[in-house]
Amino acid sequence: MNSVQQVGVLNGNIDRLIEGNITSPLGFFAGGLFCGIKRKRLDLAWIYSEVPATAAAVYTSNLFQAPPLKVTQDSLKSGGKIQGVIVNSGNANACTGEEGLQNALRMRGMFAEQIDVPEQLIAVSSTGIIGEQLPMEKIEKGILNITDCYQQNNADEFEQAILTTDTFTKHACIKLEISGKVVTIGGAAKGSGMIHPKMGTMLAFITTDACVQPDALHQALKNVTNETFNMITVDGDTSTNDMVLILANGKVENMELTPQHPEWNVFEQSLNLVCQSLAKQIAKDGEGATKLIEVQVEGAESDQDAKKVAKAIVGSNLVKTAIYGEDPNWGRIVAAIGYSGVELNTSQVNVSLGAIKLLENGIPYPFSEKEATNYLQQNETIQIFVDLSAASGNAVAWGCDLTYDYVKINASYRT
């Protein structure tokens, strides 16, 4: 499947940026190269900011947090600034003990020396196979080959170098005007399997040239993550290495953004759009997937209840397999609503598949099976609408169908 296009809206102060990535904001550079962790594929990537950037991150809730996350957390605690990010794919450096921690620290120190910044300004990230030590000789040689971040600047190679089982690169970019200054937000992500985040996706990196107050940046990322990355699922598994990292280097020299700024909502909305695009691309690229599933729930007692219902549906293996089989089996959707853990009046529930009504006030609605099957056959994005008719809580969740190829990919992941 092809990569989802960059997103944007045309109203207000937010504009569509047709071509854009993590190097579109002023002062950011990125690249990738092959160092030998994977077979003939780029596997070492970096981001560099001309100046230290205010940084914020959210991490996996998995108790087996990988050493790279701990090193990144240590860097952020040192002052909340990041100037460089070093990422390897093909090896997660997870469940690797003290040696794994020392290797992650070595990656931080070497990259810091290579780009001539203090090591506390470096974030580290890894993704790939769990339980194997990093091939440090290969990684060290790769880092030494990062000789000029300006000349080696190539966002596409960065996006390629962070992939594992992904079938396409993932990026999004938006520009907006705040107080007369044109601000840009760019992002890149990877993720295809082991996706059921409770913080973010497997790996996502976001850059902006806006000046943002540190606490405000962290709160914005947390808010946006809960509405985007935390609302996707591929297979119900939460990785040991999940991280979303945002860097704001202030190169636009705008007035510092805080929640009290009159255009703060414009910035947060734009950040949400970038993250939503990345999240949907990850869901669409689920291992073996052929369709993106979007579930919209309204009428819940609260937004939290709506989220539970939406994620129960999009995470149901029976719903996912029915969509792969192009079978409009609405009973599976209703079953997922029923076990979501949300108290509801079943006689008020309405369900539609696209524009096709399936259930009205808890009772089957007469519909054309052929029309519903055609909808499933002819669309890559399948929308399911649920109205609980209780209050005003709403949410959207994204996932993908479950195919034979998912089993094949994961059965042979290490071979």
PyMOL commands that set and color helices and strands:
alter all, ss='L'
color gray80, all
select helices_A, chain A and resi 67-77+97-115+119-121+136-144+155-161+214-227+229-231+264-284+303-314+317-324+330-338+346-348+369-378+404-411
alter helices_A, ss='H'
color red, helices_A
select strands_A, chain A and resi 14-16+28-33+44-59+81-91+122-129+170-178+181-190+203-208+243-248+292-300+350-353+356-360+363-364+381-387+393-400
alter strands_A, ss='S'
color yellow, strands_A
deselect
rebuild
show_as cartoon
